[in-house]
Amino acid sequence: MNKRLALLISFALAAILTFGRLLYYVLKIKVTDLSPLAPYAEIVGTTVVLKRSAVIVRNVDAFVNEHPCLLIKIGQDLFEGTEAIDTLPIGWVELPGNGETVLFEYAWGEQHISLHGEGEEYWTYPMALWQKNANAGKFYMKKTGLQ
């Protein structure tokens, strides 16, 4: 009887540990630093000057990655719950307030995925607000090691 109980407890403990590891693997946050990869490497950590006017908006909390402000093109529809803060002119900007730097997010890039597994997954990057010319290339996920 003692051997059966010990075996049962060992099996239960192994199942719990296996389930815990599986749960950790599935639920852990997966973050990859893209800053050394093109096209991000040319702009990360640099100051960019707007080539076209833009609007800075307060983003909906549920969609904030790191900073609550979002930069969008003029004429782009605001999402429900966002609030326009100010229009930014071409060039340098200094927002009124306490003189602190205003950090913002910018949604850049379009992901292209085949629903049937045909072709490779890739991204394209249309002309950003700070660029004179759009990126002409396609950026393939497999070639960067990101999948």
C-alpha positions as a LaTeX table, in Angstrom:
\begin{tabular}{lrrr}
\hline
Residue & $x$ (\AA) & $y$ (\AA) & $z$ (\AA) \\
\hline
Met1 & 0.00 & 0.00 & 0.00 \\
Asn2 & 2.82 & 2.41 & 0.82 \\
Lys3 & 4.47 & 1.81 & $-2.56$ \\
Arg4 & 1.21 & 2.53 & $-4.39$ \\
Leu5 & 0.66 & 5.73 & $-2.41$ \\
Ala6 & 4.25 & 6.86 & $-3.02$ \\
Leu7 & 3.88 & 6.07 & $-6.73$ \\
Leu8 & 0.58 & 7.95 & $-6.91$ \\
Ile9 & 2.04 & 11.00 & $-5.14$ \\
Ser10 & 5.11 & 10.92 & $-7.41$ \\
Phe11 & 2.93 & 10.74 & $-10.52$ \\
Ala12 & 0.70 & 13.60 & $-9.29$ \\
Leu13 & 3.73 & 15.76 & $-8.47$ \\
Ala14 & 5.28 & 15.08 & $-11.90$ \\
Ala15 & 1.98 & 15.93 & $-13.62$ \\
Ile16 & 1.66 & 19.19 & $-11.67$ \\
Leu17 & 5.25 & 20.21 & $-12.46$ \\
Thr18 & 4.80 & 19.35 & $-16.15$ \\
Phe19 & 1.56 & 21.31 & $-16.30$ \\
Gly20 & 3.22 & 24.28 & $-14.56$ \\
Arg21 & 6.11 & 24.32 & $-17.03$ \\
Leu22 & 3.73 & 24.07 & $-19.97$ \\
Leu23 & 1.59 & 26.88 & $-18.60$ \\
Tyr24 & 4.69 & 29.07 & $-18.07$ \\
Tyr25 & 5.92 & 28.42 & $-21.62$ \\
Val26 & 2.56 & 29.24 & $-23.19$ \\
Leu27 & 1.81 & 32.34 & $-21.11$ \\
Lys28 & 5.24 & 33.97 & $-20.83$ \\
Ile29 & 5.64 & 37.30 & $-22.60$ \\
Lys30 & 7.60 & 36.95 & $-25.82$ \\
Val31 & 9.61 & 40.08 & $-26.60$ \\
Thr32 & 12.17 & 40.46 & $-29.37$ \\
Asp33 & 14.43 & 43.49 & $-29.79$ \\
Leu34 & 14.02 & 44.66 & $-33.39$ \\
Ser35 & 16.24 & 47.74 & $-33.06$ \\
Pro36 & 19.30 & 46.20 & $-34.79$ \\
Leu37 & 17.21 & 45.05 & $-37.78$ \\
Ala38 & 16.29 & 47.02 & $-40.89$ \\
Pro39 & 14.38 & 49.30 & $-41.22$ \\
Tyr40 & 14.35 & 50.06 & $-37.48$ \\
Ala41 & 18.14 & 50.29 & $-37.07$ \\
Glu42 & 18.28 & 53.56 & $-39.02$ \\
Ile43 & 15.82 & 55.38 & $-36.71$ \\
Val44 & 15.94 & 53.82 & $-33.22$ \\
Gly45 & 17.66 & 56.19 & $-30.82$ \\
Thr46 & 17.78 & 59.06 & $-33.28$ \\
Thr47 & 15.87 & 62.32 & $-33.53$ \\
Val48 & 13.59 & 62.44 & $-36.54$ \\
Val49 & 12.14 & 65.55 & $-38.17$ \\
Leu50 & 8.62 & 65.36 & $-39.55$ \\
Lys51 & 8.36 & 65.72 & $-43.32$ \\
Arg52 & 4.54 & 65.86 & $-43.19$ \\
Ser53 & 2.13 & 67.28 & $-40.63$ \\
Ala54 & 0.72 & 64.88 & $-38.06$ \\
Val55 & $-1.67$ & 64.68 & $-35.13$ \\
Ile56 & $-0.66$ & 63.49 & $-31.68$ \\
Val57 & $-3.47$ & 61.74 & $-29.83$ \\
Arg58 & $-3.97$ & 60.22 & $-26.40$ \\
Asn59 & $-4.36$ & 56.51 & $-27.08$ \\
Val60 & $-6.88$ & 54.17 & $-25.48$ \\
Asp61 & $-5.27$ & 52.54 & $-22.43$ \\
Ala62 & $-5.91$ & 49.04 & $-23.77$ \\
Phe63 & $-3.76$ & 49.76 & $-26.84$ \\
Val64 & $-0.82$ & 51.51 & $-25.15$ \\
Asn65 & 2.41 & 49.54 & $-25.47$ \\
Glu66 & 4.70 & 51.90 & $-23.54$ \\
His67 & 3.61 & 55.51 & $-24.07$ \\
Pro68 & 0.06 & 56.92 & $-23.99$ \\
Cys69 & 0.58 & 59.28 & $-26.93$ \\
Leu70 & 0.20 & 58.04 & $-30.50$ \\
Leu71 & 1.34 & 59.85 & $-33.64$ \\
Ile72 & $-0.95$ & 59.53 & $-36.67$ \\
Lys73 & $-1.18$ & 61.10 & $-40.12$ \\
Ile74 & $-3.48$ & 64.06 & $-40.67$ \\
Gly75 & $-6.73$ & 62.80 & $-42.11$ \\
Gln76 & $-6.37$ & 59.34 & $-40.56$ \\
Asp77 & $-9.50$ & 58.42 & $-38.63$ \\
Leu78 & $-9.29$ & 58.50 & $-34.87$ \\
Phe79 & $-10.19$ & 55.29 & $-33.10$ \\
Glu80 & $-13.10$ & 55.36 & $-30.69$ \\
Gly81 & $-11.86$ & 56.51 & $-27.32$ \\
Thr82 & $-8.77$ & 58.36 & $-28.60$ \\
Glu83 & $-8.47$ & 62.09 & $-28.06$ \\
Ala84 & $-6.56$ & 64.50 & $-30.32$ \\
Ile85 & $-4.08$ & 66.56 & $-28.30$ \\
Asp86 & $-2.51$ & 68.79 & $-30.94$ \\
Thr87 & $-1.55$ & 69.06 & $-34.61$ \\
Leu88 & 2.16 & 68.83 & $-35.21$ \\
Pro89 & 3.63 & 70.92 & $-38.03$ \\
Ile90 & 6.40 & 69.85 & $-40.38$ \\
Gly91 & 9.78 & 70.07 & $-38.66$ \\
Trp92 & 10.63 & 70.57 & $-34.99$ \\
Val93 & 7.95 & 70.51 & $-32.33$ \\
Glu94 & 7.82 & 71.77 & $-28.78$ \\
Leu95 & 4.58 & 70.99 & $-27.01$ \\
Pro96 & 3.37 & 73.39 & $-24.32$ \\
Gly97 & 3.52 & 72.12 & $-20.77$ \\
Asn98 & 6.19 & 71.44 & $-18.21$ \\
Gly99 & 9.07 & 71.25 & $-20.70$ \\
Glu100 & 9.43 & 67.47 & $-20.52$ \\
Thr101 & 10.03 & 65.32 & $-23.56$ \\
Val102 & 6.82 & 63.81 & $-24.89$ \\
Leu103 & 7.32 & 60.19 & $-25.88$ \\
Phe104 & 4.88 & 58.66 & $-28.35$ \\
Glu105 & 4.13 & 55.51 & $-30.29$ \\
Tyr106 & 3.77 & 55.26 & $-34.04$ \\
Ala107 & 2.15 & 52.34 & $-35.83$ \\
Trp108 & 4.45 & 51.61 & $-38.75$ \\
Gly109 & 4.48 & 48.65 & $-41.06$ \\
Glu110 & 2.01 & 46.29 & $-42.63$ \\
Gln111 & 2.19 & 42.55 & $-42.04$ \\
His112 & 1.47 & 40.27 & $-45.00$ \\
Ile113 & 0.41 & 36.73 & $-44.10$ \\
Ser114 & $-1.04$ & 34.04 & $-46.32$ \\
Leu115 & $-4.01$ & 32.28 & $-44.77$ \\
His116 & $-3.13$ & 29.01 & $-46.47$ \\
Gly117 & 0.59 & 28.95 & $-45.75$ \\
Glu118 & 1.45 & 29.97 & $-49.30$ \\
Gly119 & 4.53 & 32.13 & $-49.54$ \\
Glu120 & 6.56 & 33.63 & $-46.74$ \\
Glu121 & 5.37 & 36.08 & $-44.11$ \\
Tyr122 & 6.77 & 39.55 & $-44.71$ \\
Trp123 & 6.35 & 43.19 & $-43.71$ \\
Thr124 & 6.29 & 46.35 & $-45.81$ \\
Tyr125 & 6.85 & 49.83 & $-44.46$ \\
Pro126 & 5.04 & 52.65 & $-46.25$ \\
Met127 & 6.44 & 56.15 & $-46.07$ \\
Ala128 & 6.56 & 57.30 & $-42.45$ \\
Leu129 & 5.98 & 60.87 & $-41.36$ \\
Trp130 & 9.73 & 61.51 & $-41.10$ \\
Gln131 & 10.79 & 59.92 & $-44.42$ \\
Lys132 & 11.31 & 61.55 & $-47.79$ \\
Asn133 & 10.92 & 58.22 & $-49.60$ \\
Ala134 & 9.14 & 54.99 & $-48.73$ \\
Asn135 & 11.03 & 51.77 & $-48.08$ \\
Ala136 & 10.78 & 49.82 & $-51.31$ \\
Gly137 & 11.73 & 46.42 & $-49.91$ \\
Lys138 & 9.91 & 43.58 & $-48.29$ \\
Phe139 & 11.23 & 42.42 & $-44.94$ \\
Tyr140 & 10.89 & 38.65 & $-44.53$ \\
Met141 & 10.47 & 37.18 & $-41.06$ \\
Lys142 & 12.33 & 33.93 & $-41.74$ \\
Lys143 & 15.42 & 35.76 & $-42.99$ \\
Thr144 & 15.59 & 37.75 & $-39.73$ \\
Gly145 & 15.09 & 34.68 & $-37.57$ \\
Leu146 & 11.77 & 36.01 & $-36.23$ \\
Gln147 & 8.78 & 33.77 & $-36.63$ \\
\hline
\end{tabular}
